[in-house]
Protein backbone atom coordinates (compact mmCIF):
# COMPACT_ATOMS: atom_id res chain seq x y z
CA UNK A 1 0.00 0.00 0.00
CA UNK A 2 1.22 3.50 -0.82
CA UNK A 3 2.59 5.37 2.21
CA UNK A 4 0.79 8.41 3.52
CA UNK A 5 2.40 11.70 2.44
CA UNK A 6 2.67 14.86 4.52
CA UNK A 7 3.67 18.04 2.71
CA UNK A 8 5.32 19.45 5.82
CA UNK A 9 7.63 16.43 5.99
CA UNK A 10 8.57 16.75 2.31
CA UNK A 11 9.32 20.44 2.78
CA UNK A 12 11.41 19.75 5.88
CA UNK A 13 13.45 17.15 3.98
CA UNK A 14 13.96 19.36 0.91
CA UNK A 15 17.27 21.12 0.36
CA UNK A 16 15.67 23.49 -2.14
CA UNK A 17 12.43 24.84 -0.69
CA UNK A 18 12.81 28.08 1.26
CA UNK A 19 9.33 29.58 0.80
CA UNK A 20 7.27 31.22 3.51
CA UNK A 21 4.59 28.51 3.80
CA UNK A 22 1.55 28.29 6.04
CA UNK A 23 -0.33 25.08 6.82
CA UNK A 24 -3.98 25.04 7.81
CA UNK A 25 -5.54 21.76 8.92
CA UNK A 26 -2.79 19.68 7.29
CA UNK A 27 -3.92 16.20 6.25
CA UNK A 28 -2.07 13.24 4.79
CA UNK A 29 -2.69 11.99 1.26
CA UNK A 30 -1.49 9.22 -1.04
CA UNK A 31 -1.09 10.85 -4.45
CA UNK A 32 -0.16 14.11 -6.09
CA UNK A 33 -2.73 14.67 -8.86
CA UNK A 34 -3.74 17.12 -11.57
CA UNK A 35 -6.86 19.21 -11.07
CA UNK A 36 -8.91 17.23 -13.60
CA UNK A 37 -8.01 13.87 -12.05
CA UNK A 38 -10.88 11.52 -11.23
CA UNK A 39 -8.67 9.54 -8.87
CA UNK A 40 -10.75 7.98 -6.09
CA UNK A 41 -7.97 8.10 -3.51
CA UNK A 42 -6.75 10.78 -1.15
CA UNK A 43 -4.82 13.34 -3.17
CA UNK A 44 -3.12 16.72 -3.23
CA UNK A 45 -3.91 19.38 -5.88
CA UNK A 46 -2.70 22.87 -6.57
CA UNK A 47 -5.41 25.47 -7.15
CA UNK A 48 -4.16 28.90 -8.18
CA UNK A 49 -7.56 30.51 -8.79
CA UNK A 50 -11.06 30.18 -7.36
CA UNK A 51 -12.37 29.30 -10.83
CA UNK A 52 -10.78 25.87 -10.36
CA UNK A 53 -12.54 25.23 -7.06
CA UNK A 54 -14.76 22.67 -8.76
CA UNK A 55 -11.77 20.34 -9.03
CA UNK A 56 -11.72 19.92 -5.24
CA UNK A 57 -13.73 16.78 -4.53
CA UNK A 58 -14.26 14.59 -1.47
CA UNK A 59 -10.96 12.78 -2.14
CA UNK A 60 -8.92 16.01 -2.02
CA UNK A 61 -7.14 16.07 1.33
CA UNK A 62 -4.67 18.88 0.59
CA UNK A 63 -4.75 21.95 -1.64
CA UNK A 64 -1.66 24.04 -2.37
CA UNK A 65 -2.88 27.55 -3.09
CA UNK A 66 -2.11 31.27 -2.73
CA UNK A 67 -3.34 33.57 0.05
CA UNK A 68 -6.11 35.26 -1.98
CA UNK A 69 -7.57 31.98 -3.21
CA UNK A 70 -7.34 30.44 0.26
CA UNK A 71 -9.58 33.17 1.68
CA UNK A 72 -12.29 32.10 -0.79
CA UNK A 73 -11.83 28.36 -0.24
CA UNK A 74 -11.05 28.17 3.48
CA UNK A 75 -14.47 26.78 4.45
CA UNK A 76 -13.91 23.59 2.43
CA UNK A 77 -13.24 20.27 4.17
CA UNK A 78 -9.62 19.87 3.01
CA UNK A 79 -6.32 21.02 4.42
CA UNK A 80 -4.35 23.87 2.86
CA UNK A 81 -0.74 24.72 2.12
CA UNK A 82 -0.60 28.46 1.43
CA UNK A 83 2.24 29.99 -0.57
CA UNK A 84 2.79 32.77 -3.10
CA UNK A 85 3.68 30.31 -5.88
CA UNK A 86 1.42 27.26 -5.52
CA UNK A 87 2.02 25.77 -8.97
CA UNK A 88 5.78 25.85 -8.71
CA UNK A 89 5.79 24.56 -5.13
CA UNK A 90 3.47 21.70 -6.14
CA UNK A 91 5.75 20.62 -8.96
CA UNK A 92 8.91 20.98 -6.90
CA UNK A 93 7.50 18.82 -4.12
CA UNK A 94 6.15 16.25 -6.57
CA UNK A 95 9.42 16.19 -8.51
CA UNK A 96 11.48 15.52 -5.40
CA UNK A 97 9.01 12.94 -4.11
CA UNK A 98 8.77 10.97 -7.36
CA UNK A 99 12.53 10.93 -7.79
CA UNK A 100 12.77 9.43 -4.32
CA UNK A 101 10.60 6.52 -5.46
CA UNK A 102 13.11 5.45 -8.09
CA UNK A 103 14.71 2.36 -6.62
CA UNK A 104 16.26 -0.83 -7.91
CA UNK A 105 13.99 -1.94 -10.73
CA UNK A 106 13.82 -5.60 -11.77
CA UNK A 107 16.18 -6.74 -14.47
CA UNK A 108 14.95 -6.24 -18.03
CA UNK A 109 13.17 -9.29 -19.46
CA UNK A 110 13.16 -10.11 -23.18
CA UNK A 111 10.75 -12.71 -24.57
CA UNK A 112 11.31 -15.52 -27.06
CA UNK A 113 12.20 -15.19 -30.75
CA UNK A 114 12.83 -11.44 -30.61
CA UNK A 115 14.99 -9.69 -33.20
CA UNK A 116 16.82 -6.83 -31.50
CA UNK A 117 19.48 -4.74 -33.24
CA UNK A 118 22.86 -4.50 -31.55
CA UNK A 119 22.57 -0.76 -32.20
CA UNK A 120 19.42 -0.44 -30.10
CA UNK A 121 19.61 0.90 -26.53
CA UNK A 122 17.41 -0.84 -23.97
CA UNK A 123 17.47 0.05 -20.29
CA UNK A 124 19.06 -2.84 -18.36
CA UNK A 125 16.34 -2.64 -15.71
CA UNK A 126 12.59 -2.05 -15.70
CA UNK A 127 11.76 -3.14 -19.29
CA UNK A 128 9.56 -6.08 -20.27
CA UNK A 129 9.60 -7.11 -23.94
CA UNK A 130 7.19 -9.76 -25.18
CA UNK A 131 7.69 -12.55 -27.69
CA UNK A 132 8.61 -12.09 -31.37
CA UNK A 133 9.23 -8.36 -30.97
CA UNK A 134 11.38 -6.62 -33.59
CA UNK A 135 13.53 -3.67 -32.47
CA UNK A 136 15.58 -1.96 -35.16
CA UNK A 137 18.72 0.20 -35.20
CA UNK A 138 19.08 3.22 -32.90
CA UNK A 139 15.87 2.58 -30.99
CA UNK A 140 15.96 3.77 -27.37
CA UNK A 141 13.73 2.13 -24.76
CA UNK A 142 13.71 3.59 -21.26
CA UNK A 143 12.84 1.94 -17.94
CA UNK A 144 9.22 1.34 -16.88
CA UNK A 145 8.31 0.22 -20.40
CA UNK A 146 6.29 -2.81 -21.47
CA UNK A 147 6.17 -3.91 -25.13
CA UNK A 148 3.64 -6.54 -26.15
CA UNK A 149 4.08 -9.62 -28.33
CA UNK A 150 4.65 -9.22 -32.09
CA UNK A 151 5.22 -5.46 -31.97
CA UNK A 152 7.70 -3.71 -34.26
CA UNK A 153 9.75 -0.71 -33.17
CA UNK A 154 11.41 0.88 -36.20
CA UNK A 155 14.77 2.60 -36.45
CA UNK A 156 15.25 5.76 -34.44
CA UNK A 157 12.10 5.46 -32.31
CA UNK A 158 12.26 6.56 -28.67
CA UNK A 159 9.98 4.82 -26.16
CA UNK A 160 9.38 6.01 -22.60
CA UNK A 161 11.46 9.18 -22.79
CA UNK A 162 11.08 12.11 -20.40
CA UNK A 163 8.51 14.68 -21.54
CA UNK A 164 9.08 18.41 -22.02
CA UNK A 165 7.32 19.73 -18.91
CA UNK A 166 9.01 22.83 -17.53
CA UNK A 167 8.41 24.69 -14.28
CA UNK A 168 10.36 27.32 -12.38
CA UNK A 169 11.60 27.16 -8.82
CA UNK A 170 14.41 28.76 -6.85
CA UNK A 171 15.09 31.12 -9.80
CA UNK A 172 15.74 28.14 -12.03
CA UNK A 173 13.86 26.64 -14.95
CA UNK A 174 13.52 22.91 -14.35
CA UNK A 175 12.34 19.86 -16.24
CA UNK A 176 9.66 17.95 -14.32
CA UNK A 177 10.55 14.32 -13.65
CA UNK A 178 8.22 11.72 -15.19
CA UNK A 179 8.16 8.44 -13.32
CA UNK A 180 5.15 6.66 -14.83
CA UNK A 181 4.92 3.73 -17.21
CA UNK A 182 4.87 3.33 -20.98
CA UNK A 183 2.80 0.41 -22.26
CA UNK A 184 2.85 -0.76 -25.88
CA UNK A 185 0.19 -3.35 -26.66
CA UNK A 186 0.43 -6.45 -28.83
CA UNK A 187 1.05 -6.21 -32.59
CA UNK A 188 1.76 -2.47 -32.50
CA UNK A 189 3.89 -0.76 -35.14
CA UNK A 190 5.94 2.25 -34.01
CA UNK A 191 7.63 3.66 -37.10
CA UNK A 192 10.85 5.58 -37.67
CA UNK A 193 11.85 8.44 -35.33
CA UNK A 194 8.55 8.42 -33.45
CA UNK A 195 8.65 9.52 -29.80
CA UNK A 196 6.40 8.10 -27.08
CA UNK A 197 6.74 9.93 -23.77
CA UNK A 198 6.75 8.43 -20.30
CA UNK A 199 3.78 9.23 -18.08
CA UNK A 200 3.73 11.95 -15.47
CA UNK A 201 2.86 10.60 -11.98
CA UNK A 202 4.35 7.25 -10.99
CA UNK A 203 0.96 5.53 -10.78
CA UNK A 204 -0.15 6.43 -14.34
CA UNK A 205 0.83 5.31 -17.85
CA UNK A 206 1.13 6.31 -21.47
CA UNK A 207 -0.53 3.44 -23.34
CA UNK A 208 -0.88 2.30 -26.95
CA UNK A 209 -3.63 -0.25 -27.64
CA UNK A 210 -3.09 -3.50 -29.52
CA UNK A 211 -2.97 -3.53 -33.33
CA UNK A 212 -2.43 0.24 -33.53
CA UNK A 213 -0.08 1.50 -36.24
CA UNK A 214 1.96 4.67 -35.73
CA UNK A 215 3.77 6.21 -38.69
CA UNK A 216 7.12 8.07 -38.73
CA UNK A 217 7.92 11.28 -36.86
CA UNK A 218 4.91 11.16 -34.56
CA UNK A 219 4.85 12.53 -31.02
CA UNK A 220 2.70 10.69 -28.46
CA UNK A 221 2.60 12.89 -25.36
CA UNK A 222 2.82 11.86 -21.72
CA UNK A 223 -0.23 10.11 -20.28
CA UNK A 224 -1.90 9.68 -23.67
CA UNK A 225 -4.24 6.71 -23.98
CA UNK A 226 -4.38 5.51 -27.60
CA UNK A 227 -7.01 2.88 -28.33
CA UNK A 228 -6.87 -0.35 -30.29
CA UNK A 229 -6.73 -0.59 -34.10
CA UNK A 230 -5.86 3.09 -34.59
CA UNK A 231 -3.89 4.54 -37.52
CA UNK A 232 -1.74 7.56 -36.69
CA UNK A 233 -0.01 9.00 -39.74
CA UNK A 234 3.35 10.76 -40.15
CA UNK A 235 3.97 14.11 -38.53
CA UNK A 236 1.09 13.94 -36.06
CA UNK A 237 1.60 15.62 -32.69
CA UNK A 238 -0.58 14.61 -29.74
CA UNK A 239 -0.15 16.64 -26.55
CA UNK A 240 -0.36 15.13 -23.07
CA UNK A 241 -3.36 13.54 -21.34
CA UNK A 242 -5.23 12.88 -24.61
CA UNK A 243 -7.52 9.88 -25.06
CA UNK A 244 -8.06 8.42 -28.54
CA UNK A 245 -10.80 5.83 -28.95
CA UNK A 246 -10.59 2.50 -30.79
CA UNK A 247 -10.43 2.44 -34.58
CA UNK A 248 -9.68 6.14 -35.03
CA UNK A 249 -7.55 7.52 -37.88
CA UNK A 250 -5.34 10.59 -37.53
CA UNK A 251 -4.00 11.66 -40.92
CA UNK A 252 -0.82 13.52 -41.96
CA UNK A 253 0.26 16.36 -39.70
CA UNK A 254 -2.65 16.38 -37.27
CA UNK A 255 -2.18 18.35 -34.03
CA UNK A 256 -4.19 17.58 -30.89
CA UNK A 257 -4.29 19.93 -27.90
CA UNK A 258 -3.72 18.54 -24.41
CA UNK A 259 -6.38 16.90 -22.27
CA UNK A 260 -8.86 16.20 -25.09
CA UNK A 261 -10.87 13.12 -25.95
CA UNK A 262 -11.15 11.86 -29.53
CA UNK A 263 -13.90 9.30 -29.83
CA UNK A 264 -13.88 5.86 -31.42
CA UNK A 265 -13.93 5.35 -35.21
CA UNK A 266 -13.35 9.05 -35.84
CA UNK A 267 -11.46 10.38 -38.86
CA UNK A 268 -9.24 13.44 -38.44
CA UNK A 269 -8.06 14.73 -41.81
CA UNK A 270 -4.72 16.03 -43.06
CA UNK A 271 -3.36 19.00 -41.15
CA UNK A 272 -6.34 19.30 -38.80
CA UNK A 273 -5.83 21.14 -35.50
CA UNK A 274 -8.03 19.62 -32.80
CA UNK A 275 -8.83 22.01 -29.94
CA UNK A 276 -12.10 20.48 -28.69
CA UNK A 277 -13.30 17.00 -27.81
CA UNK A 278 -14.30 14.88 -30.82
CA UNK A 279 -17.35 12.62 -30.80
CA UNK A 280 -17.42 9.01 -32.00
CA UNK A 281 -17.55 8.59 -35.81
CA UNK A 282 -16.77 12.27 -36.44
CA UNK A 283 -15.14 13.45 -39.69
CA UNK A 284 -12.84 16.32 -38.69
CA UNK A 285 -11.03 18.77 -40.98
CA UNK A 286 -9.54 22.24 -40.75
CA UNK A 287 -7.98 24.65 -38.27
CA UNK A 288 -9.67 24.63 -35.87
CA UNK A 289 -11.04 21.22 -36.82
CA UNK A 290 -14.77 20.96 -37.51
CA UNK A 291 -16.96 17.90 -37.99
CA UNK A 292 -18.00 17.78 -41.67
CA UNK A 293 -20.79 15.36 -40.77
CA UNK A 294 -22.45 18.21 -38.87
CA UNK A 295 -21.78 21.10 -41.25
Secondary structure, 3 states (H helix, E strand, C coil): CCCCECHHHHHHHCCCCCCCCEEECCCCECEECCCCCCCCCCEEEEECCHHHHHHCCCCEEEEEECHHHHHHHCCCCCEEEECCCHHHHHHHHHHHHHHHCCCCCCECEECCCCEECCCCEECCECEEECCCCEECCCCEECCCEEECCCCEECCCCEEEECCCCEEEECCEEEECCCCCEEEECCCCEECCCCEEECCCCCCCEEEECCCCEECCCCEECCCCEECCCCEECCCCEECCCCEECCCCEECCCCEECCCCEECCCCEECCCCEECCCECCCCEEECECCEEHHHC
